[in-house]
Structures are given as C-alpha cells and as structure tokens.
C-alpha cells in the first residue's frame, strides 16, 4: 500500500497571517491552494493518486460556503484512510488585527456597511465552530514573517515523518512573554552582564558573555537541573506523539543570560538525539 498523502488545512481570522503561512508551506514543498470552495473538496480527494504528496488548503470567510460546508469537508478528509490531515487555526487579538488592516488599507471580507471592529467580531463568531474543530492554533499577535516561518517550519517541516521537533528560544521578560511556548524557565537570578560596562554591548553568543554567565556559582546546578527535567519531559512528550515542543528561557532583556542557557541546553538536547532548533527572539534589542 502506498504512503498516505498529507493535507494541511490553514484557516483562521482575516489578517491573522494565513497567506504568509501558506507561503511558508509552499517553501517547504507543499502545493498550496488558497480560498478553495469547500464544496469542491469531495471531487479534490476522490482520486488520491492525482493528489500531491503534501497539500496545503487555505479556507476562511472569503469561502462563501464556509458556514454550510466546513464540517462535511473536514470530516471527509479526516475519514479518508488514504489521507493524513492537520487543521491549524490562526488568530490574533483585536488590537493587532485593527492595526494590520489600518496599515495595509485592506478591506475586511465582512466589512459591508459595518465598522472594522464589528466585522472582526462577526468573523470571530462565524468561525468559532471551525476553531473548535482545529487540531492546533497559532496566535500571531506581535509575530513577524520570520516568526511565522519559524513556527510553521518547526511544526510541519517534514510532515508526517518529522518526529517531534524541539524549539528552544531565549527572550526578554521586558519585551513580553512568548505566545507560542510550552515551558518557560526564568534566568533572571543569574548574575547580569548588563551591569558590566565592557560586557553590556555584547550578546550571549560571544565568549566573554558565556564565560561571565557560566561562572555564576548557581549556573552549573541550574543547567544540570534544566537538562535533567527537559530530557525527561521531552521523552514523555515523544511517547505521547507530540509533534513539537517549545521551551523558552527568559532574562530581563533577552540578550545575555537567557541566550547562553538556550544555546547550551539546545546543544545538550541535540547531542541527546532530539531534533532541535534554537532562536533568540530579543538578542538584537537593547536592555538588561
């Protein structure tokens, strides 16, 4: 029997980044179709042999049949024994969506005789049943296109054969908690290079900062405890068939202590056999 084909359904609120997500899937080798009428899904999947191995379908309120055909279409895909599927729902908070629409001057699909804020509220209401059917969600508030690529690639890079992907990141608490994260560890108790004038301009990727942070008497125990905890937790996540896990290390500004710990934990987990990507969200920002 031939391998199953993989279909990812990309849906969510207008302005939440669905088009950017579909471009990410295309970069990863998926064939992408945006705004496909859901009533055509039965015909699309009727001949499995003609389907590409990896297909990404975008659907939202521009699909005029989304409120009447979504459940049937999704269930047809999920029930097909020759397909493996995943539906991801993208959203953002109202302030972010308003800012994006005002910046781009795009018209909201439901903005017919009503203010933008009301259109967003109506869309949330219309898509609530679809959101409840989703396998996962991505909150894109404050997210850049680079962030979108990182998250989508972490979750879907190799489709059904990817195994569990581990994403390790550093960040600064002063810039806000990461939204896409499973575990957070606070490194603000370690001694801070920010208060050393010669070290302040450097980042945790430079040897001088690594030496300074790791010389803290609490660092070896902290690193060992984090290493033990994460190795155990990630092994359990893998047994539970989790496709991705995101671990975040935070310090005040996200340039020094959290970067050192994220780098070293990432290298340790990779050496243990986990598939790891490391990202430093706030390393280019100024601050302690």
N, C-alpha and C positions, 0 to 999 in steps of 0.2 A: 504494500500500500504506500502511495506517495505521501510525502510530508504534508502536514496541514498548511494552508495558506493563512497569513496573518492580516487581520483588518483592525486598524485603529480608528475609532470614531472620535473626532475632535469637535467638541461643541462648547457652548457657554454664552456669556453675555457679549453683546456688541461692544467693541472697544477693549475687550479683555486680552487680546493678543492671539486670536485664533489663526489669523492669516500668517503671523510670524511663526506660530507653532507648526503650521503646515509646511512652511518653507524649511523649517528645521528637519521635518520628516523627509522632505524631498532631498535634502543634503545627505541624509542617512540612507538613501537608496529606495525609499518608498515612492510609489506612484501616488500622487495626491490629486483629489478631486474636491473642489470647494463648491458649496451650495448645490449639492446634487439633490434633486427632488426625491423624497423618501419613497414615493410610490413606485420608483424605478428600482428599488433595492431587490425585489424578488427576481426581476429579469437579470440584474447585475450578477447575482450569485447563483443563477440557475445552471451555469456551465462553469464549474470550478476550474477546469483545465485552461480556460481562457483568462482567468484572473492572474494578476501578477502575484509573486510570492509575498510581497508586502504592499499593502494598500492603506492609505490614509484618507478618510472621508470627512470633510467639513460640513457641519449642519448647524443651522441657527434659525432665528426668526425670519431671515430672508426666504427660507423654505416655507412657502405658503401652506404646505400640508403638514408642518411640524406638529401642530396641535392635534392632528387627526390620525397621522400615520406613524408617529415616532415609536410607539410601543410595539406595533406589529413589525416594523422594520428591524428594530433592535433585537427582538425575540427571534426573528427568522435567522439573523446572523448568529446569535448565541446558540441556537438549537441545531445549526448545521454541523454535522460530525466532521466535515472536512475543513472547518474553519476554526481558528483560534482568534479571539477578539478581546479588545480592551476599549472601554469608553472613558475618555478623560474630559472633565468639565472645567473650563477656565472661567474665573470671575475676578473681580476687583471691587474695592469699596466705592461708594457713590462719588466721593470727592475725587478719587483718581479717575473714574470714568468721565466725570464732568470736565476735568482738566484736559483729558485726552481729546474729547470731542471739540472743546473750545480751541485747543491748539491746532488741530488738523482741519477744523471747519467742516468736518464731515457731517452729513445728516444722519441722524439716528433712524434705523429702519421703521420704527414705530412713531416717529415724530410727525404725525399728521394732525395738525390742529391742536397740538398739546405741547407744553414746555418740555425741555430736555429732561429735567428731573423726573417728571411724570412718566415720560417714555421709558426711562431706565427702571422705574418702579414697576411699570406694567410688564416690561420684559422679564424682570425677576419673577413676577407672578406666573407668567406664561410658561417659563422654563423650569419652574420648581419641580414638576413631575419628572422632567428629563434629568435634572440634577440628582434626584433621588435614585435614579437607575444607574448613575455613573459608577465605574469601578474605582476611580480616583479623581481628585480635584487638584487644581493648581491655582493658588491665589497670586495674581500677577501684580498686586499693588506695589508700586515702587520698583518694579522689575524692569531692567534694561533688556534689549535684544540679546545681549551676551548672556545675561542671567537665564533668559528663556532657552537659549541653545544649551546651556549647561544642564538645566533641569531636564529638558526633553531628552538630551543625549544620555544622561545618567540613567533615566528610566527605560528608554526604548532603543538604545543604540543597536543591539543585536537581536531585537525582537524576542521571540520565544526561547532562543537558545542563549540568552545573555547570562543567565545565572544571576546571583544577587550582586548588585552594584553598590559599593560603599562610597559615599561622598563625604569628605572631611573638609570643613571650612573654618576659617577664622573670621572674626568680626569684632566691631567695637560697640559696646553697650550704648555709648553716647549717640550712635547713629541708628539705634533701634534693633530689636531682636529680628533675626531672620525669620521669614514666614514659613519657608519650606524646610523644616527641620524636625527630626525625631528626638534627638537628645542634645542638651546644652550643658557645657561644663564651663564654670567661671574661673578664670585665671588671674583675677584682679588682686589676689592675696600675694602673688609673687612680686619680688622687688621690680620696680619700674624704671627702665632705661630712659624714659622721658625726662626724668629729673637730672640726668647727667648731660650737661651741655654738649659734650663731644659725641654722645650717642644719640641724642634726640632726633637728628635728621635722618638717621639710618632706619632700616627696616629689619624685621626678624629673619630675613633671608641672608643677612650679612653676618659674617663670622663673629664680629665683635659683639653683636647683639646676642647671638646664640651663646657665646661664652658667658656673657653677663647674666642672662636669664637662667641658664642651667647651673650657674654657680650658687644660686639661692639654695640654702640648706633644705628647703621644702620640695625642691624640684624633683630629686630622684624618687622620693616616695610618691609624689603626685603623679609622675609619669608612670611608675610601676603599677599603681592602683588603677589608673585610667586604662592602661594596657590590659590588665587582668580583667577588669569589668567589661571592656568593649569586646575582647576576644570571646568571652563567654556569651554576652548578649548577641553578638553578631552570629555566632554559631547557632543560637536558638532561633534567630530570625531566619537564617538559611533553612533550618529544618521546617519552619512554618511556611516555606515557599515565598518569603518576601522577595520582591524583585529589586528593591532599592532601600537603602537606609541612609539618612543624612545626619551627621554628627557635627556639632558646631562648638568651637572653643572661643570664648569671648574674653576680651580685656577692655580697658576703658576706651581706647581709640581704635583698636584693631590693627596696629602696626607692628607691635613688638612681641609681647608675651604670648598672645594667642597664636601668632604666626609661627613662633618657634615650636609651640606644643603641637599645632596642627601638622606642621612639617614632619616632626619626629614620630608622632602617632601614625600618620599616614604611611610613612616609610616602614614602620613596625608592622602594621596590618598587612601591607603589601608583601612583606617578607614572609608573613604567615600564610599567604596564599589567597588573600581576599583581593577582589578587583577594586582598586581604589583610585579615586581622583581627588586632588587637593585644590582648593580655591581659596584665595584671600580677598574677601569682599571689600575691605576698607583699607587695604595696605597703601593706597595712593592718597588717602585723606590725611590731613594734618590733625594733630591732637595727641593726647596722652594714652 
